[in-house]
């Protein structure tokens, strides 16, 4: 992730890279929250799934200071990364009982695609 990347700090980002067979890296896309705000800390925590048989993968990106249900309650965003490089935000996760300073999304993880 690259929280605080966009100067002046507006919305943070996370970046997806493709690793080629020779180990080379190429930038594939940039992830941003659809409802990102200043200092949400989007990208402080990032999790990636393994690549599925169709070549797609999922990413989860935390934004633990997002003011969703309450101040700094936190959120996590799930993105589907297609084999062709297109990316779609598929979910925004929050705690049903989220309250001030819960920091939901401070640490994230995602399992493999079945």
N, C-alpha and C positions, 0 to 999 in steps of 0.2 A: 504494500500500500504506500501511498504518498500523501498522508494526511497533511493539510496545510500547504499543498503544492501550488495552488493557483494564487499568485500574488495579485492584488492584495488578497488575503485569505478570504475566499468566498466559499467555494465547495472543494472538498478534497477529492482525490481520485485514487484508483487502483489500476494497475496496468497488467495486461495479459500479453505474454510473449510465447512464441512458438519455438520449440527446440527442434532443430533439424537433425537428420540422421548423422550429420557430421559434428553435432554439438553446437552448431551456430545458433545464435538467438536472433529472432526477428520480432519486432513489435507488431502485435496483432490488433489490439484495441485498448481503449481506455474505458474504465467503468466509473460511473458516477451515480449517486442516489438521485432518484427522480424528485425527491423533496428535500435535498440537502440544504443545510444552513451553515452559516459561519460557525466554525469551531465545533462541529459535530464529531470530529475525529474519525470520519469515514476513512477506512483504510488502515487504521491502527492495528487491526487484526484481520487476517485473510486466511481462508481455507479453500483448498482445491480438491475436486474429486479426481479419480483416475479417469482416463478417457474410455468411453463406452465403445461398444462394437461398431456404432455408427459414426465414431470419430468426434462425438460431442462430449462436453464436460460441464460441470457445474462449479460455480465459485460462490462462496459466502463471504461477505464483507461486513465487518462490524463498524458501528458508529455509536460508541458507548455514551457519548455526550449529546445525542440527539434528543431534542425536547418533544417527544411524542406524547405519551400519556401524562408526563409531568417533566419538570426541569431535570435534565440529565438522566432521564429514565433509561434511554438507550434503545437502539434498534439494530437489526442485522438485515442485510439485503441479499437475496439469492438471485444469481444470474445464470442463464443457460448460454453456454458458448457453443455454437454449432460448428461442425467440421469446416464449413465455408468461412468461418470467422465472424459471422453475425452474432450479435449479443442482444439478449432481451432480459430485462429485469422481470423475474417471475414471481417474486414474493418480497414482502417487507414483513419481518418478524418482530414482534414486541411481546413483552410479558403481559398476560391478561391482568395481572395484579401489579403492573409497573407503577413505581412511585419515585419520588425525587431521589436522585443520586443512586439509583440501582445499578447503573452502568451495564445494562443488558447489552451484549455484543462486545464487551471488553476482550473476551477470548472466544474464538469460534473454531469450529471444525466441521467437516463434511465427510461422509463415507463414500465409498465407491459406487459407481452406477451399476445397477444390476441388469 
